Amino acid sequence: MPDPDAARALRGQLSHWTASGLISADQASRIESAELALNGTAPQRRLPLVAEVLGYAGAVIAITAASVVIHQFFRHVPPVVELAFAAVVAIGLTVAGAAMRTGTEPAFARLRSVLWLLATAGAAGFAAILSRRYLHLSDSNTALLSEGAWLACAIPMWWRTRSVVQHLAVFAGAAALAETVADLVHPTVGTFGVGLVLWMVTAAWGLAVYRGYLIPAATGLIVSGVGVLAGAILAMDEAAIGQVLALVTVAGLLSAGILLRRVLLIAIGGVGTLYVVPDAASR
């Protein structure tokens, strides 16, 4: 029989490492299983995994069913019904995720991340309905308010969990908000402007990850690498300076991968090289 105090201490240490971004929730689960197996007992994971799958399926089915029922009973759904539905989704899933005990079971932590991602989408939907159906704002302003609501929910949820899903949610909201602001400031920004804005946002994101402000670090570096490459490729399709930016980006990704010993950054830079160098050479 393993020592209960030692098992609790191990779970506490793994939770601390997971929150610090040193290891993922899946790695923590495997480490705990291996350690407990060495002491003669492996944790029972069948029930948490079943609960996790049922939680995913239940959330999606409940939202879909409610939406179908509303549209079946109301041919022209009143705005107040749509607004109330989005609010119930956002608040209900936020409360459901907060009520979960995630300290001892990584499966519940993953389920909470997914529920909170859906809650974030519900908050963004609430802002979109409010701004379009009640305030009658333009598409750009509607997008601006929706993305602001998305970030307003995603940031505190990431701060609470420091999970991969919430990290990606915050990044997606920040990138979308930056693109919308650029479009409002300069409506004819073009493909080069879109790519440049994406490149600057993801480059700043990568710097923040490197300085330890954003975790998990591995997720942040991958997101930054893919983002700067995508931004550079978009920028190179419209302006000569974009060709230079793309070449510098590929070289920077390869160099950063070597200096930081991150194989995925090297792989991203290598994939970018296959597209950027031939395209720049032909132009």
C-alpha positions as CSV (number, residue, x, y, z in Angstrom):
1,M,0.0,0.0,0.0
2,P,1.4,3.4,-0.9
3,D,1.8,6.1,1.8
4,P,-1.3,8.4,1.6
5,D,0.7,11.4,2.7
6,A,3.4,10.7,0.1
7,A,0.7,10.4,-2.6
8,R,-0.9,13.7,-1.6
9,A,2.5,15.4,-1.6
10,L,3.2,14.0,-5.1
11,R,-0.1,15.3,-6.4
12,G,0.6,18.7,-4.9
13,Q,4.0,18.9,-6.5
14,L,2.7,17.8,-9.8
15,S,-0.1,20.3,-9.7
16,H,2.4,23.0,-8.9
17,W,4.6,22.0,-11.9
18,T,1.6,21.9,-14.1
19,A,0.4,25.3,-13.1
20,S,4.0,26.6,-13.7
21,G,4.0,25.3,-17.2
22,L,6.9,22.9,-16.6
23,I,4.8,19.8,-17.5
24,S,1.4,19.3,-19.1
25,A,-1.6,17.8,-17.3
26,D,-1.2,14.5,-19.3
27,Q,2.5,14.3,-18.3
28,A,1.5,14.9,-14.7
29,S,-1.0,12.1,-14.9
30,R,1.5,9.6,-16.4
31,I,4.1,10.5,-13.7
32,E,1.6,9.9,-10.9
33,S,0.5,6.6,-12.4
34,A,4.1,5.4,-12.7
35,E,5.0,6.4,-9.2
36,L,1.9,4.8,-7.7
37,A,2.5,1.7,-9.7
38,L,6.0,1.4,-8.3
39,N,4.5,1.5,-4.8
40,G,2.0,-1.3,-5.6
41,T,-1.1,0.5,-6.6
42,A,-2.2,2.4,-9.8
43,P,-4.9,5.0,-9.6
44,Q,-8.3,4.2,-10.8
45,R,-8.8,6.3,-13.9
46,R,-11.7,4.6,-15.6
47,L,-14.4,6.7,-13.9
48,P,-12.7,10.1,-14.4
49,L,-12.1,9.4,-18.1
50,V,-15.7,8.4,-18.5
51,A,-16.9,11.5,-16.7
52,E,-14.6,13.6,-18.9
53,V,-16.0,12.2,-22.1
54,L,-19.6,12.5,-20.9
55,G,-18.9,16.0,-19.9
56,Y,-17.7,16.9,-23.4
57,A,-20.6,15.2,-25.0
58,G,-23.2,16.5,-22.6
59,A,-22.1,20.1,-23.0
60,V,-22.2,20.0,-26.7
61,I,-25.5,18.1,-26.9
62,A,-27.2,20.4,-24.4
63,I,-26.2,23.5,-26.2
64,T,-27.2,22.1,-29.6
65,A,-30.5,20.7,-28.3
66,A,-31.4,24.0,-26.7
67,S,-30.6,25.9,-29.9
68,V,-32.7,23.5,-32.0
69,V,-35.6,23.7,-29.6
70,I,-35.6,27.5,-29.6
71,H,-35.6,27.7,-33.4
72,Q,-38.3,25.0,-33.6
73,F,-40.7,26.9,-31.4
74,F,-39.8,30.4,-32.7
75,R,-39.6,30.8,-36.4
76,H,-38.4,34.3,-35.9
77,V,-36.4,34.0,-32.7
78,P,-36.8,37.2,-30.6
79,P,-33.5,38.9,-29.8
80,V,-34.2,38.6,-26.1
81,V,-34.4,34.8,-26.4
82,E,-31.1,34.7,-28.2
83,L,-29.6,37.0,-25.7
84,A,-30.8,35.0,-22.7
85,F,-29.7,31.7,-24.3
86,A,-26.1,33.1,-24.8
87,A,-26.1,34.4,-21.2
88,V,-27.2,31.1,-19.8
89,V,-24.6,29.2,-21.7
90,A,-21.8,31.6,-20.6
91,I,-22.8,31.7,-16.9
92,G,-23.8,28.0,-16.6
93,L,-20.6,26.6,-18.1
94,T,-18.5,29.0,-16.1
95,V,-20.1,27.9,-12.9
96,A,-20.0,24.2,-13.9
97,G,-16.2,24.5,-14.6
98,A,-15.6,26.4,-11.3
99,A,-17.4,23.7,-9.3
100,M,-15.1,20.9,-10.5
101,R,-12.4,19.6,-8.1
102,T,-9.4,19.5,-10.4
103,G,-6.6,19.1,-7.8
104,T,-6.5,15.3,-7.8
105,E,-7.6,14.4,-11.3
106,P,-6.1,15.8,-14.6
107,A,-9.2,14.6,-16.5
108,F,-11.4,17.1,-14.6
109,A,-8.9,19.8,-15.3
110,R,-9.1,19.2,-19.0
111,L,-12.9,19.1,-18.8
112,R,-13.0,22.4,-17.0
113,S,-10.8,23.9,-19.7
114,V,-13.2,22.8,-22.5
115,L,-16.3,24.0,-20.5
116,W,-14.7,27.4,-20.0
117,L,-13.7,27.6,-23.6
118,L,-17.4,27.1,-24.5
119,A,-18.4,29.7,-21.8
120,T,-16.0,32.2,-23.5
121,A,-17.7,31.6,-26.8
122,G,-21.0,32.1,-25.1
123,A,-19.9,35.5,-23.7
124,A,-18.7,36.5,-27.2
125,G,-22.0,35.4,-28.7
126,F,-23.9,37.5,-26.0
127,A,-21.9,40.6,-27.0
128,A,-22.5,40.0,-30.7
129,I,-26.2,39.6,-30.3
130,L,-26.4,42.7,-28.0
131,S,-24.4,44.9,-30.4
132,R,-26.1,43.7,-33.6
133,R,-29.7,43.2,-32.6
134,Y,-30.1,45.9,-29.9
135,L,-27.4,48.5,-30.5
136,H,-27.5,48.1,-34.4
137,L,-23.7,48.5,-34.7
138,S,-21.7,47.9,-37.8
139,D,-20.0,44.6,-38.5
140,S,-16.6,45.9,-37.5
141,N,-17.9,47.3,-34.2
142,T,-19.8,44.2,-33.5
143,A,-16.7,42.1,-34.0
144,L,-14.7,44.5,-31.8
145,L,-17.2,44.2,-28.9
146,S,-17.4,40.4,-29.3
147,E,-13.6,40.0,-29.3
148,G,-13.4,42.2,-26.2
149,A,-15.9,40.1,-24.4
150,W,-14.0,37.0,-25.5
151,L,-10.8,38.4,-24.0
152,A,-12.6,39.6,-20.9
153,C,-13.6,36.0,-20.1
154,A,-10.5,34.2,-21.5
155,I,-7.8,36.2,-19.6
156,P,-9.1,35.5,-16.0
157,M,-9.8,31.9,-16.9
158,W,-6.2,31.5,-18.2
159,W,-5.0,33.2,-15.0
160,R,-6.9,30.7,-13.0
161,T,-5.9,27.5,-14.9
162,R,-2.7,28.3,-16.9
163,S,-3.9,25.6,-19.2
164,V,-3.1,25.0,-22.9
165,V,-6.7,25.5,-24.0
166,Q,-7.1,28.9,-22.2
167,H,-3.7,30.0,-23.5
168,L,-4.8,29.4,-27.0
169,A,-8.1,31.1,-26.3
170,V,-6.4,34.3,-25.1
171,F,-4.0,34.3,-28.0
172,A,-6.9,33.8,-30.5
173,G,-8.8,36.7,-28.9
174,A,-5.8,39.0,-28.9
175,A,-4.9,38.3,-32.5
176,A,-8.5,38.8,-33.7
177,L,-8.9,42.0,-31.7
178,A,-5.7,43.4,-33.1
179,E,-6.8,42.7,-36.7
180,T,-10.2,44.3,-36.1
181,V,-8.6,47.4,-34.6
182,A,-6.2,47.7,-37.6
183,D,-9.2,47.4,-40.0
184,L,-11.1,50.1,-38.1
185,V,-8.0,52.4,-38.1
186,H,-7.2,51.7,-41.8
187,P,-10.0,50.0,-43.7
188,T,-7.8,49.5,-46.8
189,V,-5.0,47.8,-44.8
190,G,-4.8,45.0,-47.4
191,T,-3.1,41.6,-47.1
192,F,0.3,43.1,-46.2
193,G,-1.2,45.0,-43.3
194,V,-3.1,41.9,-42.1
195,G,0.0,39.8,-42.2
196,L,2.1,42.5,-40.6
197,V,-0.3,43.0,-37.7
198,L,-0.5,39.2,-37.1
199,W,3.3,39.1,-37.2
200,M,3.7,41.9,-34.7
201,V,1.2,40.4,-32.3
202,T,2.7,36.9,-32.4
203,A,6.2,38.2,-32.1
204,A,5.3,40.2,-29.0
205,W,3.5,37.1,-27.7
206,G,6.7,35.0,-28.2
207,L,8.8,37.6,-26.4
208,A,6.4,37.5,-23.4
209,V,6.5,33.7,-23.4
210,Y,10.3,33.8,-23.5
211,R,10.4,36.2,-20.5
212,G,8.1,33.9,-18.5
213,Y,5.0,36.1,-18.5
214,L,2.8,33.6,-20.4
215,I,2.6,29.9,-19.7
216,P,2.6,27.1,-20.7
217,A,5.9,28.1,-22.3
218,A,5.9,25.2,-24.9
219,T,2.4,26.1,-26.1
220,G,3.3,29.8,-26.3
221,L,6.4,29.2,-28.4
222,I,4.7,27.0,-30.8
223,V,1.8,29.4,-31.2
224,S,4.3,32.3,-31.7
225,G,6.3,30.3,-34.3
226,V,3.2,29.4,-36.3
227,G,1.8,32.9,-36.0
228,V,4.9,34.8,-37.2
229,L,5.3,32.5,-40.1
230,A,1.7,32.8,-41.1
231,G,1.9,36.6,-40.8
232,A,5.0,36.8,-42.9
233,I,3.6,34.6,-45.6
234,L,0.5,36.8,-45.8
235,A,2.7,39.9,-45.9
236,M,4.9,38.6,-48.7
237,D,2.0,38.2,-51.1
238,E,1.5,41.9,-51.6
239,A,4.7,43.9,-51.0
240,A,8.4,43.5,-51.7
241,I,9.2,44.3,-48.1
242,G,7.1,41.3,-47.2
243,Q,9.5,39.1,-49.0
244,V,12.3,40.4,-46.8
245,L,10.2,40.0,-43.7
246,A,9.4,36.4,-44.6
247,L,13.0,35.5,-45.2
248,V,14.1,37.1,-41.9
249,T,11.3,35.3,-40.1
250,V,12.3,31.9,-41.4
251,A,16.0,32.6,-40.4
252,G,14.8,33.8,-37.0
253,L,12.7,30.7,-36.4
254,L,15.6,28.4,-37.2
255,S,18.0,30.4,-35.1
256,A,15.6,30.6,-32.2
257,G,15.0,26.8,-32.4
258,I,18.7,26.1,-32.3
259,L,19.5,28.6,-29.4
260,L,16.5,27.5,-27.3
261,R,16.9,23.8,-28.3
262,R,13.3,23.7,-29.4
263,V,12.9,21.1,-32.2
264,L,9.3,22.3,-33.0
265,L,10.6,25.8,-33.8
266,I,13.2,24.4,-36.1
267,A,10.5,22.3,-37.7
268,I,8.2,25.3,-38.2
269,G,11.2,27.3,-39.7
270,G,11.9,24.3,-42.0
271,V,8.4,24.1,-43.2
272,G,8.4,27.9,-43.8
273,T,11.7,27.6,-45.8
274,L,10.0,25.2,-48.2
275,Y,7.5,27.9,-49.2
276,V,9.2,31.2,-48.5
277,V,12.6,30.7,-50.2
278,P,11.3,29.3,-53.6
279,D,8.5,31.9,-53.7
280,A,10.9,34.8,-52.9
281,A,13.5,33.5,-55.4
282,S,10.8,33.2,-58.2
283,R,9.7,36.8,-57.6
